[in-house]
Amino acid sequence: MKINGGVSTGNILSIAVTLMALAVLWGSNQVKLDYVESNIKDLRVIKADKDVIEVQLEGITSDISEIKQMIKEL
């Protein structure tokens, strides 16, 4: 069935379906980007925790060295 100007209902339907498909694609990509972003934030937290652990390990190591020195003096 043709509408005024030679545009058929099939063409309108095709355009509508294409626009809906693009909307779904955009939405799914947003979800994937949010997931990746949250994973990156988690990795930054893990790296920050690793840095804190390394600092604490250095402190513990220096404490052990001091204790060894005190024991040697006794």
C-alpha positions in Angstrom: 0.0 0.0 0.0 1.5 3.3 -1.1 1.2 6.5 1.0 1.2 10.0 -0.6 4.6 10.6 -2.3 5.4 7.0 -3.1 6.5 5.8 0.4 5.1 2.4 1.2 4.2 1.0 4.6 6.9 -1.6 4.1 9.5 1.1 3.9 8.2 2.7 7.1 8.1 -0.6 8.8 11.7 -1.3 7.7 12.9 2.0 9.0 11.1 1.5 12.3 12.6 -2.0 12.8 16.1 -0.7 11.9 15.7 2.2 14.5 14.6 -0.3 17.2 17.5 -2.6 16.4 19.9 0.3 16.7 18.4 1.3 20.0 18.8 -2.3 21.3 22.4 -2.4 20.1 23.2 0.9 21.7 21.7 -0.3 25.0 23.5 -3.5 25.0 26.8 -1.7 24.3 26.2 0.6 27.3 25.7 -2.4 29.6 28.9 -3.9 28.3 30.8 -0.6 28.8 29.5 -0.3 32.3 30.6 -3.9 33.1 34.1 -3.2 31.8 34.3 0.1 33.7 33.4 -1.6 36.9 36.0 -4.3 36.3 38.6 -1.6 35.7 37.7 0.1 39.0 38.0 -3.3 40.8 41.4 -3.8 39.3 42.5 -0.3 40.5 41.3 -1.2 44.0 43.2 -4.5 43.9 46.4 -2.6 42.8 45.9 -0.1 45.6 45.5 -2.9 48.1 48.7 -4.5 46.7 50.6 -1.2 47.2 49.3 -1.0 50.8 50.4 -4.6 51.5 53.9 -3.9 50.0 54.3 -0.9 52.4 53.2 -3.0 55.3 55.5 -5.8 54.3 58.4 -3.4 54.2 57.5 -2.2 57.7 57.2 -5.7 59.1 60.6 -6.6 57.5 62.3 -3.6 59.1 60.7 -4.6 62.5 62.0 -8.1 62.1 65.5 -6.8 61.3 65.4 -4.6 64.4 64.3 -7.6 66.6 67.1 -9.7 65.2 69.6 -7.0 66.0 68.3 -6.7 69.6 68.6 -10.5 70.0 72.1 -10.5 68.7 73.0 -7.8 71.3 71.6 -9.9 74.1 
